[in-house]
Amino acid sequence: MGMSKKHFIGLADAIRQHQRAAAASQANPFEDDHLQMLERWMRSENPNFNQGRWRGYVEGRCGPSGGDLTPPRAVSELEKAVRRVRRRAT
């Protein structure tokens, strides 16, 4: 069985953690050619692998599913009430 999205996220989390530690010390960070080699291998393991999304997450440009990192806006009490009414209506 090939690797799943869960495995790819776990690997990206480990790389992100290493990159942060390397930036704070004298450790060697993952270089672009290392990441490219991993991306080629992951593509061979799972044809649904999304290289751009994975790299964006490793580099901190997006969340693990490719979503924005912007914090969600606060939902007003009125909006919550409207949503409850709409859910009941369906």
VMD Tcl script that builds the backbone (N, CA, C; Angstrom):
set m [mol new atoms 270]
animate dup $m
set s [atomselect $m all]
$s set {name element resname resid chain x y z} {
  {N N MET 1 A 0.843 -1.192 0.000}
  {CA C MET 1 A 0.000 0.000 0.000}
  {C C MET 1 A 0.880 1.244 0.000}
  {N N GLY 2 A 0.521 2.237 -0.817}
  {CA C GLY 2 A 1.276 3.477 -0.909}
  {C C GLY 2 A 0.998 4.396 0.267}
  {N N MET 3 A 1.670 5.494 0.253}
  {CA C MET 3 A 1.498 6.475 1.319}
  {C C MET 3 A 0.215 7.263 1.100}
  {N N SER 4 A -0.382 7.666 2.193}
  {CA C SER 4 A -1.613 8.441 2.147}
  {C C SER 4 A -1.322 9.906 2.486}
  {N N LYS 5 A -2.343 10.725 2.376}
  {CA C LYS 5 A -2.228 12.138 2.737}
  {C C LYS 5 A -1.748 12.279 4.177}
  {N N LYS 6 A -2.246 11.416 5.043}
  {CA C LYS 6 A -1.841 11.453 6.456}
  {C C LYS 6 A -0.329 11.256 6.593}
  {N N HIS 7 A 0.237 10.333 5.817}
  {CA C HIS 7 A 1.675 10.102 5.851}
  {C C HIS 7 A 2.441 11.316 5.325}
  {N N PHE 8 A 1.941 11.901 4.236}
  {CA C PHE 8 A 2.607 13.065 3.661}
  {C C PHE 8 A 2.613 14.238 4.646}
  {N N ILE 9 A 1.512 14.435 5.341}
  {CA C ILE 9 A 1.437 15.519 6.327}
  {C C ILE 9 A 2.402 15.248 7.474}
  {N N GLY 10 A 2.472 13.991 7.920}
  {CA C GLY 10 A 3.402 13.644 8.997}
  {C C GLY 10 A 4.850 13.908 8.602}
  {N N LEU 11 A 5.205 13.558 7.374}
  {CA C LEU 11 A 6.556 13.828 6.891}
  {C C LEU 11 A 6.802 15.332 6.813}
  {N N ALA 12 A 5.838 16.067 6.301}
  {CA C ALA 12 A 5.979 17.525 6.214}
  {C C ALA 12 A 6.112 18.141 7.602}
  {N N ASP 13 A 5.354 17.643 8.571}
  {CA C ASP 13 A 5.469 18.149 9.948}
  {C C ASP 13 A 6.881 17.938 10.487}
  {N N ALA 14 A 7.456 16.755 10.235}
  {CA C ALA 14 A 8.815 16.466 10.699}
  {C C ALA 14 A 9.820 17.399 10.031}
  {N N ILE 15 A 9.652 17.642 8.738}
  {CA C ILE 15 A 10.561 18.542 8.028}
  {C C ILE 15 A 10.419 19.968 8.546}
  {N N ARG 16 A 9.176 20.398 8.762}
  {CA C ARG 16 A 8.951 21.753 9.295}
  {C C ARG 16 A 9.630 21.919 10.648}
  {N N GLN 17 A 9.487 20.920 11.504}
  {CA C GLN 17 A 10.101 20.966 12.835}
  {C C GLN 17 A 11.630 21.036 12.701}
  {N N HIS 18 A 12.184 20.232 11.809}
  {CA C HIS 18 A 13.632 20.250 11.594}
  {C C HIS 18 A 14.083 21.617 11.070}
  {N N GLN 19 A 13.337 22.177 10.131}
  {CA C GLN 19 A 13.706 23.478 9.561}
  {C C GLN 19 A 13.725 24.560 10.631}
  {N N ARG 20 A 12.733 24.532 11.521}
  {CA C ARG 20 A 12.704 25.529 12.616}
  {C C ARG 20 A 13.900 25.344 13.540}
  {N N ALA 21 A 14.210 24.094 13.891}
  {CA C ALA 21 A 15.348 23.816 14.770}
  {C C ALA 21 A 16.659 24.211 14.084}
  {N N ALA 22 A 16.771 23.939 12.790}
  {CA C ALA 22 A 17.992 24.277 12.053}
  {C C ALA 22 A 18.196 25.780 11.995}
  {N N ALA 23 A 17.101 26.519 11.876}
  {CA C ALA 23 A 17.206 27.979 11.813}
  {C C ALA 23 A 17.685 28.555 13.148}
  {N N ALA 24 A 17.395 27.856 14.245}
  {CA C ALA 24 A 17.760 28.340 15.572}
  {C C ALA 24 A 19.108 27.798 16.045}
  {N N SER 25 A 19.739 26.951 15.245}
  {CA C SER 25 A 21.015 26.349 15.661}
  {C C SER 25 A 21.945 26.239 14.465}
  {N N GLN 26 A 22.947 25.451 14.614}
  {CA C GLN 26 A 23.910 25.247 13.529}
  {C C GLN 26 A 23.585 24.012 12.689}
  {N N ALA 27 A 22.403 23.428 12.863}
  {CA C ALA 27 A 22.019 22.216 12.115}
  {C C ALA 27 A 21.818 22.555 10.638}
  {N N ASN 28 A 21.988 21.565 9.800}
  {CA C ASN 28 A 21.794 21.750 8.360}
  {C C ASN 28 A 20.320 21.606 8.019}
  {N N PRO 29 A 19.745 22.609 7.347}
  {CA C PRO 29 A 18.335 22.504 6.946}
  {C C PRO 29 A 18.198 21.615 5.716}
  {N N PHE 30 A 16.976 21.177 5.455}
  {CA C PHE 30 A 16.695 20.488 4.194}
  {C C PHE 30 A 16.875 21.510 3.079}
  {N N GLU 31 A 17.579 21.126 2.048}
  {CA C GLU 31 A 17.792 21.984 0.891}
  {C C GLU 31 A 16.737 21.672 -0.168}
  {N N ASP 32 A 16.620 22.551 -1.150}
  {CA C ASP 32 A 15.624 22.378 -2.193}
  {C C ASP 32 A 15.785 21.050 -2.935}
  {N N ASP 33 A 17.023 20.649 -3.210}
  {CA C ASP 33 A 17.222 19.389 -3.941}
  {C C ASP 33 A 16.783 18.185 -3.104}
  {N N HIS 34 A 16.908 18.271 -1.775}
  {CA C HIS 34 A 16.408 17.200 -0.899}
  {C C HIS 34 A 14.886 17.102 -1.005}
  {N N LEU 35 A 14.236 18.252 -0.952}
  {CA C LEU 35 A 12.773 18.271 -1.020}
  {C C LEU 35 A 12.278 17.793 -2.379}
  {N N GLN 36 A 12.967 18.164 -3.450}
  {CA C GLN 36 A 12.575 17.714 -4.782}
  {C C GLN 36 A 12.679 16.196 -4.907}
  {N N MET 37 A 13.733 15.613 -4.349}
  {CA C MET 37 A 13.895 14.165 -4.384}
  {C C MET 37 A 12.758 13.488 -3.621}
  {N N LEU 38 A 12.415 14.014 -2.443}
  {CA C LEU 38 A 11.299 13.460 -1.680}
  {C C LEU 38 A 9.987 13.589 -2.448}
  {N N GLU 39 A 9.779 14.726 -3.108}
  {CA C GLU 39 A 8.551 14.934 -3.877}
  {C C GLU 39 A 8.429 13.933 -5.031}
  {N N ARG 40 A 9.532 13.659 -5.708}
  {CA C ARG 40 A 9.496 12.667 -6.792}
  {C C ARG 40 A 9.138 11.288 -6.239}
  {N N TRP 41 A 9.729 10.949 -5.112}
  {CA C TRP 41 A 9.437 9.652 -4.505}
  {C C TRP 41 A 7.977 9.572 -4.051}
  {N N MET 42 A 7.475 10.640 -3.433}
  {CA C MET 42 A 6.084 10.635 -2.966}
  {C C MET 42 A 5.117 10.525 -4.143}
  {N N ARG 43 A 5.433 11.170 -5.261}
  {CA C ARG 43 A 4.596 11.064 -6.463}
  {C C ARG 43 A 4.568 9.609 -6.947}
  {N N SER 44 A 5.712 8.921 -6.851}
  {CA C SER 44 A 5.749 7.514 -7.284}
  {C C SER 44 A 4.944 6.624 -6.339}
  {N N GLU 45 A 4.838 7.016 -5.082}
  {CA C GLU 45 A 4.082 6.252 -4.093}
  {C C GLU 45 A 2.577 6.473 -4.217}
  {N N ASN 46 A 2.205 7.698 -4.592}
  {CA C ASN 46 A 0.789 8.043 -4.663}
  {C C ASN 46 A 0.577 9.033 -5.804}
  {N N PRO 47 A -0.092 8.607 -6.884}
  {CA C PRO 47 A -0.278 9.501 -8.033}
  {C C PRO 47 A -1.141 10.725 -7.712}
  {N N ASN 48 A -1.854 10.714 -6.590}
  {CA C ASN 48 A -2.666 11.875 -6.192}
  {C C ASN 48 A -1.879 12.893 -5.380}
  {N N PHE 49 A -0.604 12.644 -5.162}
  {CA C PHE 49 A 0.240 13.563 -4.401}
  {C C PHE 49 A 0.252 14.931 -5.067}
  {N N ASN 50 A -0.002 15.973 -4.274}
  {CA C ASN 50 A -0.034 17.342 -4.777}
  {C C ASN 50 A 1.233 18.049 -4.316}
  {N N GLN 51 A 2.202 18.129 -5.210}
  {CA C GLN 51 A 3.505 18.686 -4.882}
  {C C GLN 51 A 3.428 20.138 -4.411}
  {N N GLY 52 A 2.656 20.957 -5.096}
  {CA C GLY 52 A 2.554 22.370 -4.729}
  {C C GLY 52 A 1.963 22.567 -3.344}
  {N N ARG 53 A 0.944 21.805 -3.035}
  {CA C ARG 53 A 0.309 21.911 -1.726}
  {C C ARG 53 A 1.264 21.451 -0.625}
  {N N TRP 54 A 1.944 20.325 -0.883}
  {CA C TRP 54 A 2.870 19.785 0.109}
  {C C TRP 54 A 4.008 20.754 0.370}
  {N N ARG 55 A 4.589 21.291 -0.707}
  {CA C ARG 55 A 5.702 22.233 -0.552}
  {C C ARG 55 A 5.243 23.500 0.157}
  {N N GLY 56 A 4.033 23.970 -0.186}
  {CA C GLY 56 A 3.500 25.146 0.485}
  {C C GLY 56 A 3.363 24.933 1.981}
  {N N TYR 57 A 2.943 23.737 2.372}
  {CA C TYR 57 A 2.815 23.429 3.801}
  {C C TYR 57 A 4.186 23.339 4.456}
  {N N VAL 58 A 5.138 22.674 3.799}
  {CA C VAL 58 A 6.491 22.564 4.351}
  {C C VAL 58 A 7.081 23.955 4.562}
  {N N GLU 59 A 6.839 24.850 3.633}
  {CA C GLU 59 A 7.406 26.202 3.703}
  {C C GLU 59 A 6.560 27.157 4.540}
  {N N GLY 60 A 5.444 26.686 5.064}
  {CA C GLY 60 A 4.617 27.521 5.933}
  {C C GLY 60 A 3.731 28.505 5.217}
  {N N ARG 61 A 3.472 28.289 3.923}
  {CA C ARG 61 A 2.616 29.199 3.156}
  {C C ARG 61 A 1.150 28.826 3.204}
  {N N CYS 62 A 0.840 27.618 3.673}
  {CA C CYS 62 A -0.557 27.193 3.751}
  {C C CYS 62 A -0.682 26.110 4.818}
  {N N GLY 63 A -1.907 25.725 5.086}
  {CA C GLY 63 A -2.162 24.664 6.039}
  {C C GLY 63 A -1.950 23.299 5.404}
  {N N PRO 64 A -2.114 22.222 6.171}
  {CA C PRO 64 A -1.841 20.881 5.658}
  {C C PRO 64 A -2.735 20.447 4.498}
  {N N SER 65 A -3.892 21.056 4.356}
  {CA C SER 65 A -4.769 20.716 3.236}
  {C C SER 65 A -4.745 21.792 2.151}
  {N N GLY 66 A -3.809 22.711 2.263}
  {CA C GLY 66 A -3.658 23.748 1.253}
  {C C GLY 66 A -4.403 25.031 1.555}
  {N N GLY 67 A -5.116 25.065 2.661}
  {CA C GLY 67 A -5.907 26.250 3.009}
  {C C GLY 67 A -5.060 27.399 3.516}
  {N N ASP 68 A -5.664 28.576 3.516}
  {CA C ASP 68 A -4.993 29.774 4.002}
  {C C ASP 68 A -4.648 29.640 5.478}
  {N N LEU 69 A -3.613 30.356 5.882}
  {CA C LEU 69 A -3.209 30.381 7.282}
  {C C LEU 69 A -3.841 31.527 8.049}
  {N N THR 70 A -4.672 32.301 7.378}
  {CA C THR 70 A -5.314 33.416 8.062}
  {C C THR 70 A -6.276 32.887 9.114}
  {N N PRO 71 A -6.292 33.519 10.278}
  {CA C PRO 71 A -7.199 33.042 11.311}
  {C C PRO 71 A -8.646 33.279 10.897}
  {N N PRO 72 A -9.533 32.381 11.274}
  {CA C PRO 72 A -10.938 32.580 10.912}
  {C C PRO 72 A -11.493 33.831 11.577}
  {N N ARG 73 A -12.371 34.494 10.867}
  {CA C ARG 73 A -12.951 35.713 11.438}
  {C C ARG 73 A -13.983 35.326 12.483}
  {N N ALA 74 A -14.221 36.231 13.388}
  {CA C ALA 74 A -15.207 35.985 14.432}
  {C C ALA 74 A -16.605 35.984 13.819}
  {N N VAL 75 A -17.414 35.041 14.231}
  {CA C VAL 75 A -18.787 34.946 13.752}
  {C C VAL 75 A -19.685 35.599 14.795}
  {N N SER 76 A -20.479 36.547 14.336}
  {CA C SER 76 A -21.350 37.257 15.267}
  {C C SER 76 A -22.483 36.350 15.736}
  {N N GLU 77 A -23.084 36.729 16.837}
  {CA C GLU 77 A -24.213 35.968 17.372}
  {C C GLU 77 A -25.377 35.947 16.386}
  {N N LEU 78 A -25.567 37.032 15.652}
  {CA C LEU 78 A -26.630 37.088 14.653}
  {C C LEU 78 A -26.374 36.060 13.549}
  {N N GLU 79 A -25.132 35.993 13.066}
  {CA C GLU 79 A -24.815 35.008 12.023}
  {C C GLU 79 A -25.035 33.582 12.527}
  {N N LYS 80 A -24.674 33.316 13.770}
  {CA C LYS 80 A -24.896 31.990 14.349}
  {C C LYS 80 A -26.380 31.650 14.394}
  {N N ALA 81 A -27.196 32.628 14.791}
  {CA C ALA 81 A -28.637 32.405 14.861}
  {C C ALA 81 A -29.216 32.148 13.475}
  {N N VAL 82 A -28.759 32.898 12.480}
  {CA C VAL 82 A -29.242 32.701 11.109}
  {C C VAL 82 A -28.871 31.298 10.632}
  {N N ARG 83 A -27.678 30.848 10.914}
  {CA C ARG 83 A -27.265 29.500 10.506}
  {C C ARG 83 A -28.121 28.426 11.169}
  {N N ARG 84 A -28.432 28.628 12.447}
  {CA C ARG 84 A -29.288 27.636 13.153}
  {C C ARG 84 A -30.663 27.563 12.515}
  {N N VAL 85 A -31.213 28.717 12.176}
  {CA C VAL 85 A -32.540 28.753 11.559}
  {C C VAL 85 A -32.505 28.078 10.183}
  {N N ARG 86 A -31.469 28.336 9.425}
  {CA C ARG 86 A -31.348 27.724 8.090}
  {C C ARG 86 A -31.209 26.204 8.199}
  {N N ARG 87 A -30.447 25.739 9.174}
  {CA C ARG 87 A -30.288 24.288 9.346}
  {C C ARG 87 A -31.610 23.632 9.704}
  {N N ARG 88 A -32.385 24.281 10.542}
  {CA C ARG 88 A -33.688 23.729 10.937}
  {C C ARG 88 A -34.662 23.698 9.761}
  {N N ALA 89 A -34.498 24.682 8.858}
  {CA C ALA 89 A -35.426 24.804 7.725}
  {C C ALA 89 A -35.172 23.714 6.675}
  {N N THR 90 A -34.001 23.127 6.675}
  {CA C THR 90 A -33.697 22.113 5.647}
  {C C THR 90 A -33.966 20.715 6.118}
}
mol reanalyze $m
mol bondsrecalc $m
mol representation Tube
mol addrep $m
